[in-house]
Amino acid sequence: MLNFAPWDALLRQYVDTQGRVDYYNWKKEQPQAIHHWIKNLEKQLHLPNLNTDEKLALWINLYNAFTISAILERYPIQSIQPKILGILNWLAFLWFFLFPAHSFAGKRYSLNQIEHNILRREFREPRIHFALVCASIGCPLLRNNAYEPAQINQQLEEEASRFINNPDKVRYNLETGTLYCSKIFKWYSQDFLQIAPSIPEYIRTYLKTDIPINSSTPIVYLPYDWNLNQKPRNKFLA
């Protein structure tokens, strides 16, 4: 049986309803808690025996847990795009996603491998892009509870709706008839186009307001904010 309860408890304690993470107190109080949970999880499961929903919930939770753990190791930082003398350190930035630093069930994984070789390849589920968190402000908000197999479809629907109805991620200019949206829709367009004939039409299925968008609606992709999505601790971190 998959036990996500320890991960769920950590999320409820250190992530607020706006998806912001209290890295300061998490690192101060329970810096090794994620590692201990993953090690215990390894002992109690056999991957081939899991059904589709169990595997999907497992790998989403692991991706997010590995990401948060990597940030805790580096914290305090202001962005997941490190800079040296004001110049972006591309090597370190790419290393964050490409290096197989994360161990699970006798294998080592990079964040990219989990996302592209497991989640995208095996599940072909575009809503994962509203659930996977890279710790930046531009990425989806982190849920303050774990993904559970019995609720995974509902949870992914909630995150798709939360992302698409967030004006920081998707908004429409009525005067110009232009749809502004996150670059996630550009980077993973082929995944969304498996479900809908166009990006605007995919977005429209989740909008809570009646906006006149269709396949011919022009799109402008918003700048992606790589600053760390953290809970403000004082005026200097706000």
Secondary structure as UniProt FT lines:
FT   HELIX           5..14
FT   TURN            17..18
FT   HELIX           23..29
FT   TURN            31..32
FT   HELIX           33..43
FT   HELIX           47..49
FT   HELIX           52..74
FT   STRAND          83..84
FT   TURN            85..86
FT   STRAND          87..88
FT   HELIX           90..98
FT   STRAND          102..104
FT   TURN            105..106
FT   STRAND          107..109
FT   HELIX           111..112
FT   HELIX           113..123
FT   HELIX           126..130
FT   TURN            137..138
FT   HELIX           149..151
FT   HELIX           152..164
FT   TURN            167..169
FT   STRAND          170..173
FT   TURN            174..177
FT   STRAND          178..181
FT   HELIX           184..187
FT   HELIX           189..192
FT   TURN            193..195
FT   HELIX           199..204
FT   TURN            205..206
FT   TURN            215..216
FT   STRAND          219..221
FT   STRAND          227..228
FT   TURN            235..237
//
